């Protein structure tokens, strides 16, 4: 029997903008402090050489985030929930542990970034900056806990606007070589250092926790009852229907599904165009104003060079953008971690408690005197290694007619998706080879 959603009729589209929001929350992962460190380092050390990495990564991100959101909308389950029902206990625990390692790396980058920004703005010690970043992120998470997802989306979208302004402002006064920037669109490397940086930039752009999270964000925003009761549209069909009202609700959702998917495409495109523009702007700013300047291998050094080259006002705006990036991304990261835990091992702890626990590793990194910018770059390499664990199951599930019905990924898009997986795996293999060979 054909799935219900293949027979449902839809009404003319109106007000799709009201359905936007989940992708903007997920896109915060693409403009976190790890991006700042990787992009500034790439631009300051290698000029426009790695512009192509950001363009390619952002194109991959558009595809990946749409597939994730589509998975949640069609099935009514998040990616971790779908994985949980296909794994035995041992595999689920192992998968969850690697996801938690990636989440810890994410949190290190975000809290460290916020701490650096507070140090730049108010000359606070890094540890105290980390504590304040964690405390403010708890306030942001309380919005989601008490007010629900949509108010949280509005807060995060506001912070995204601050981030965009903070990192784009300097571009307008920076002496960018646009011919050189265009030349950077040609894929190329210049030694093992650029491969490591490319992996770091990829890990900072295609984020594992954003892949897991977006499926739940889309589902919870548009199918709240499905998320709460952990069910999917197919559960309502046939003799297993629990109540006529549930069946009617499921069919009503399936009638809306094409419209929701169209809105999701718009949501993903706009949010990631903004995030991608911010990332490219950071690299162009560094390549135009920081190339060859001493001390730009750290965010603090890059900030000082920006102040010298472009003026203190641009320096303050840049630091504010970095602070907004740290606050927003650490909140979204904690949200994602809680969702992954709930989906994979069916254990739920309050978001604020999780925020406290995951804050500890970042504060340890800050307190032992680790180079904060180097910690950010390394964290992005760890994230890059975690991408296949999220991406391969996503592509497999969205390509399955058993899971997706008539919304399974078409052959051409499926081929492109597997090509993306192959490219990411190849870059990670190269990264591991360089690391273990001692070339980095």
C-alpha positions in Angstrom: 0.0 0.0 0.0 1.4 3.4 -0.9 2.3 5.6 2.1 -0.4 8.0 3.1 1.7 11.1 2.3 1.8 10.1 -1.3 -2.0 10.5 -1.6 -2.5 13.5 0.6 -3.6 16.8 -1.0 -2.0 20.0 0.0 -3.3 23.6 0.1 -1.7 26.6 -1.6 1.3 27.9 0.3 1.0 31.0 2.4 3.3 32.4 5.0 6.1 29.9 4.7 8.3 32.3 6.7 6.3 31.4 9.8 7.8 27.9 9.6 11.4 29.1 9.5 13.6 28.8 12.6 15.0 25.3 13.2 17.8 25.7 10.7 18.9 29.0 12.1 19.4 27.3 15.5 21.4 24.5 13.8 23.4 27.0 11.8 24.9 28.5 15.0 27.2 25.4 15.0 28.7 26.8 11.7 29.8 30.1 13.2 31.1 29.0 16.6 34.5 30.1 18.0 36.2 27.1 16.4 35.3 28.5 13.0 36.9 31.8 14.1 40.1 30.2 15.1 40.3 27.9 12.0 39.4 30.7 9.5 41.6 33.3 11.0 44.5 30.9 11.1 44.0 29.8 7.5 43.7 33.4 6.2 46.7 34.7 8.2 49.0 31.9 7.3 48.0 30.9 3.8 46.1 33.9 2.5 43.3 33.0 0.1 44.5 29.5 -0.5 41.8 27.7 1.4 38.7 29.8 0.4 37.6 26.7 -1.6 37.4 24.6 1.6 34.8 27.0 3.1 32.8 27.2 -0.1 32.8 23.4 -0.5 32.1 22.8 3.2 29.1 25.2 3.2 27.7 23.5 0.1 28.0 20.1 1.9 26.4 21.6 5.0 23.3 22.7 3.0 22.8 19.2 1.8 23.5 17.6 5.1 21.3 19.8 7.2 18.4 19.5 4.8 18.7 15.7 4.9 18.7 15.8 8.7 15.6 18.0 8.9 13.8 15.9 6.3 14.5 12.8 8.3 12.9 14.2 11.4 9.9 15.5 9.5 9.2 12.4 7.5 9.8 9.8 10.3 8.8 11.8 13.4 12.0 10.7 15.0 15.4 12.2 15.5 18.6 10.6 14.0 19.7 9.3 17.4 16.3 7.7 18.0 16.4 6.0 14.7 19.9 4.7 15.3 18.9 3.5 18.8 16.2 1.1 17.5 18.7 -0.4 15.0 21.5 -1.0 17.5 22.0 -3.5 20.4 22.9 -2.1 23.8 26.7 -2.4 23.4 26.7 -0.6 20.0 24.4 2.1 21.3 26.6 2.8 24.3 29.8 2.9 22.1 28.1 5.2 19.6 26.9 7.4 22.4 30.4 7.6 24.0 32.0 8.8 20.7 29.2 11.3 20.4 29.9 12.6 23.9 33.6 12.9 23.1 32.7 15.0 20.1 30.2 17.0 22.2 33.0 17.7 24.8 35.3 18.9 22.0 32.5 21.2 20.8 31.9 22.6 24.3 35.6 23.3 24.8 35.7 25.4 21.6 32.6 27.3 22.5 33.4 28.1 26.1 37.0 29.0 25.3 35.8 31.3 22.5 33.4 33.1 24.9 36.2 33.4 27.5 38.6 34.9 24.9 36.0 37.4 23.9 35.3 38.5 27.5 39.1 38.8 28.0 39.3 41.1 24.9 36.4 43.2 25.9 36.9 43.4 29.7 40.4 42.0 30.4 39.0 39.2 32.4 41.1 36.1 33.2 40.2 33.2 30.9 38.9 31.0 33.6 36.5 33.6 34.9 35.5 34.3 31.3 34.7 30.6 30.9 32.6 30.6 34.1 30.6 33.7 32.9 30.1 32.1 29.5 28.8 29.0 31.1 26.5 30.9 33.4 25.0 33.1 30.6 24.5 30.0 28.4 22.5 28.5 31.3 20.2 31.5 31.2 19.7 31.0 27.4 18.9 27.3 27.9 16.4 28.3 30.6 14.5 30.1 27.8 14.2 26.8 25.9 13.3 24.9 29.1 10.6 27.3 30.3 9.3 29.0 27.1 9.7 26.3 24.5 11.5 26.0 21.2 10.2 29.0 19.3 11.2 31.7 21.8 14.6 30.0 22.0 14.9 30.2 18.2 14.2 33.9 18.3 17.0 34.4 20.9 19.4 32.4 18.8 18.5 34.2 15.6 19.1 37.5 17.4 22.6 36.3 18.4 23.2 35.1 14.9 22.5 38.7 13.6 25.1 40.0 16.1 27.6 37.4 15.0 27.1 38.3 11.3 27.5 42.0 12.0 30.5 41.4 14.2 32.5 39.4 11.7 31.3 41.1 8.5 31.9 44.7 9.6 35.7 44.4 9.3 35.4 43.1 5.7 34.1 46.4 4.5 37.3 48.3 5.5 39.8 45.5 4.9 42.0 45.6 1.8 40.8 42.4 0.2 42.4 41.2 -3.0 39.3 40.0 -4.8 41.3 38.6 -7.7 43.3 36.5 -5.2 40.2 35.5 -3.4 38.7 34.3 -6.6 41.9 32.3 -7.2 41.3 30.6 -3.8 38.3 28.9 -5.3 40.6 26.5 -7.1 41.0 23.3 -4.9 44.6 23.0 -3.8 46.9 22.4 -0.8 50.4 23.6 0.1 51.8 21.0 2.4 50.6 19.0 5.4 49.8 22.1 7.4 47.1 23.1 5.0 45.6 19.6 5.1 45.3 19.8 8.9 43.8 23.3 8.6 41.4 22.1 6.0 40.2 19.3 8.2 39.9 21.8 11.1 37.8 24.1 8.9 35.7 21.2 7.7 35.1 20.0 11.3 34.2 23.6 12.2 31.7 23.8 9.3 30.0 20.4 9.0 29.3 19.8 12.7 28.3 16.3 14.0 26.1 17.7 16.8 24.3 19.9 14.3 23.5 16.8 12.1 22.0 15.0 15.1 20.2 18.1 16.4 18.5 19.4 13.3 16.4 16.2 12.9 15.0 16.8 16.4 14.6 20.6 16.0 12.5 20.2 12.8 10.5 17.3 14.4 9.8 19.1 17.7 8.9 22.4 16.0 6.4 21.0 13.5 5.4 17.6 15.1 5.5 18.3 18.9 3.2 15.4 19.8 5.2 13.0 17.7 8.4 14.1 19.5 6.8 13.9 23.0 5.4 10.4 22.4 8.4 9.2 20.4 6.3 8.0 17.5 6.4 8.4 13.7 3.6 8.7 11.1 3.9 5.0 10.1 3.0 4.1 13.7 -0.5 5.4 13.2 -1.3 3.3 10.1 -3.0 -0.1 10.1 -4.2 -2.2 13.0 -1.8 -0.6 15.5 -3.7 2.7 15.7 -4.1 3.5 19.4 -6.9 6.0 18.9 -8.9 7.6 16.0 -7.8 11.0 17.1 -4.1 10.0 16.8 -4.7 8.7 13.3 -6.4 11.9 12.2 -3.6 13.9 13.6 -1.1 11.8 11.7 -2.9 12.2 8.4 -3.2 15.9 9.0 0.5 16.1 9.4 1.2 14.0 6.3 -1.0 16.4 4.4 1.2 19.3 5.5 4.5 17.4 4.9 5.2 18.7 1.4 4.7 22.3 2.6 7.0 21.7 5.6 9.7 20.3 3.4 9.6 23.3 1.1 9.8 25.6 4.1 12.7 23.6 5.4 14.6 24.1 2.1 14.2 27.8 2.5 15.1 27.7 6.2 18.3 25.8 5.4 19.4 27.9 2.5 19.0 31.2 4.2 20.5 30.2 7.5 23.6 28.6 5.9 24.0 31.4 3.3 24.4 33.7 6.3 26.7 31.3 8.2 28.8 30.6 5.1 29.2 34.3 4.3 30.4 35.0 7.8 33.0 32.2 7.6 34.3 33.4 4.2 34.4 37.0 5.5 36.6 35.9 8.4 39.1 34.2 6.1 39.1 37.2 3.7 39.6 39.6 6.6 42.6 37.6 7.9 44.0 37.2 4.4 43.6 40.9 3.6 44.7 42.5 6.9 46.7 39.9 8.9 48.8 38.0 6.3 52.4 38.0 7.5 51.6 40.0 10.7 53.4 38.5 13.7 51.3 37.0 16.5 48.2 36.3 14.4 48.4 32.6 15.2 46.1 33.3 18.2 42.7 35.0 18.3 44.0 37.6 20.8 46.9 38.3 18.5 44.6 38.5 15.5 42.3 40.9 17.4 45.3 43.1 18.3 46.3 43.1 14.6 42.8 44.0 13.5 42.7 46.9 16.0 46.1 48.2 14.6 45.1 47.7 11.0 41.4 48.6 11.0 40.9 50.6 14.2 39.6 50.0 17.7 35.9 50.2 16.7 36.3 47.3 14.4 38.2 45.5 17.1 35.3 45.9 19.6 32.7 44.8 17.0 34.8 41.8 16.3 35.1 40.8 20.0 31.3 41.3 20.4 30.7 39.0 17.5 33.0 36.4 19.1 31.2 36.7 22.4 27.8 36.2 20.8 29.2 33.2 18.9 30.5 31.6 22.1 27.2 32.2 24.0 24.9 31.0 21.3 26.9 28.0 20.2 27.6 26.6 23.7 23.8 26.8 24.4 23.0 25.0 21.2 25.7 22.5 21.9 24.3 21.6 25.3 20.9 21.3 23.8 22.3 18.9 21.1 24.1 16.8 23.7 21.0 16.3 25.8 19.0 15.3 22.7 21.7 12.7 21.6 21.8 11.2 25.1 18.0 11.0 25.2 17.8 9.4 21.8 20.6 6.9 22.1 20.4 5.6 25.7 17.0 6.9 26.8 18.5 8.8 29.7 17.4 12.4 30.2 18.9 14.9 32.6 17.8 18.5 32.9 19.5 20.8 30.3 20.9 23.1 33.0 22.5 20.1 34.9 24.1 18.9 31.7 25.4 22.4 31.1 27.1 22.3 34.4 28.7 18.9 33.8 30.0 19.7 30.3 31.4 23.0 31.4 34.1 21.3 33.5 36.4 20.1 30.6 36.4 23.6 29.1 37.3 25.2 32.4 40.1 22.6 32.9 41.6 23.5 29.5 41.4 27.2 30.5 42.9 26.7 33.9 46.0 24.6 32.9 47.3 27.3 30.7 46.7 25.6 27.3 47.0 27.9 24.3 43.3 28.7 23.8 43.5 29.2 20.1 45.4 26.0 19.6 42.8 24.2 21.8 40.1 25.6 19.5 41.8 24.3 16.3 42.5 20.9 17.9 38.8 20.7 19.0 37.8 21.2 15.4 40.0 18.3 14.3 38.3 16.1 16.8 34.9 17.2 15.4 36.1 16.4 11.9 36.8 12.8 13.0 33.3 12.6 14.4 31.5 13.6 11.2 31.4 10.2 9.5 29.6 8.7 12.6 26.7 11.1 12.0 26.9 11.5 8.3 27.0 7.9 7.1 23.9 6.8 9.1 22.1 10.0 7.9 22.7 9.2 4.2 21.8 5.5 4.7 18.5 6.3 6.5 17.4 9.1 4.2 18.1 6.8 1.2 15.9 4.0 2.6 12.4 3.6 1.2 11.6 1.5 4.3 12.3 4.5 6.5 11.4 7.4 4.2 8.7 5.9 2.0 8.2 8.1 -1.1 10.5 10.7 0.3 13.6 8.6 0.1 16.5 10.4 -1.5 16.5 10.2 -5.3 19.3 8.5 -7.1 21.2 11.6 -8.2 21.1 13.3 -4.8 22.0 10.0 -3.1 25.1 9.7 -5.3 26.0 13.3 -4.4 25.5 12.5 -0.7 27.8 9.5 -0.9 30.4 11.6 -2.7 30.3 14.1 0.2 30.8 11.2 2.6 33.8 9.9 0.5 35.4 13.3 0.4 35.1 13.8 4.2 36.5 10.3 4.9 39.4 10.9 2.5 40.3 14.2 4.3 40.1 12.5 7.7 42.3 9.6 6.5 44.9 12.2 5.3 44.6 14.0 8.7 45.2 10.8 10.6 48.2 9.9 8.4 49.8 13.3 8.9 49.2 13.2 12.6 50.6 9.8 13.3 53.5 10.3 10.9 54.5 13.2 13.2 54.4 15.8 10.4 52.1 18.1 12.4 
